[in-house]
Amino acid sequence: MKKILLLIFVVVGLFGDDNDYTPEKIKDLKYFCSRDFMSSCVNLGYAYDNGLGGLERDIFKAKDLYTKACDGDNATACYNLAILYSKGEGVRQDKFKAKELYEKACDKNEYDACNNLGILYERGEGVKQGFCTANDLFLKACSGGNAVACVNLGNNFLVNNRCEKYDIQKAKEHYGKACDLGSQKGCDNYKDLNTLGYLRKK
């Protein structure tokens, strides 16, 4: 079974569906963002980020809007902005800045951010490598309902030198939770462990 740590590189808006971003809605978002309603700034940034509601994609406008909303303590905006810094879109790639933004969002229980911050600690990117810190972040995100983090935590119970001791039962527990949360990867890994019966330490 191939074990790969999973990053979440999908920016998010606060509407339920991209089809909700109509030209009329964009007009409303611009109005309310100009009056410092930060959720409107996040959604407007998302629209520019993805070219929705009749807007041309403009990553620089998206970055400015995410920055404004993040400065206004909107966790989703900080998470979206961290992705731009992680990927180097609209800004110079800066893992340390991404780490700061993921941390700010995670502190406000944006669980996608906690997972990605865990990856940075796992890899030592923009921060001193720390497997135990990474696992704590994966656990927080998994407990908050983030299926990807549950898979990542399950992976780490099957690898030596990842802070936690090798424990196939705990790996299965986290893969099972990921599966319950809708992760096909979690379901597949859980099935693999049941089929194999055990895995050798790596």
Buried (B, 14 or more C-beta within 10 A) or exposed (E): EEBEBBBBEEBBBEBEEEEBBEEEBBEBBBEBBEEEBBBBBBBBBBBBBBBBBEBEEBBEBBBBBBBBBBEBEBBBBBBBBBBBBBEEBBBEEBBEBBBBBBBBBBEEEBBBBBBBBBBBBBBEBBBEEBBEBBBBBBBBBBBBEBBBBBBBBBBBBBBEEBBBEBEBEBBBBBBBBBBBBEBEBBBBBBEBBEEEEEBEEE
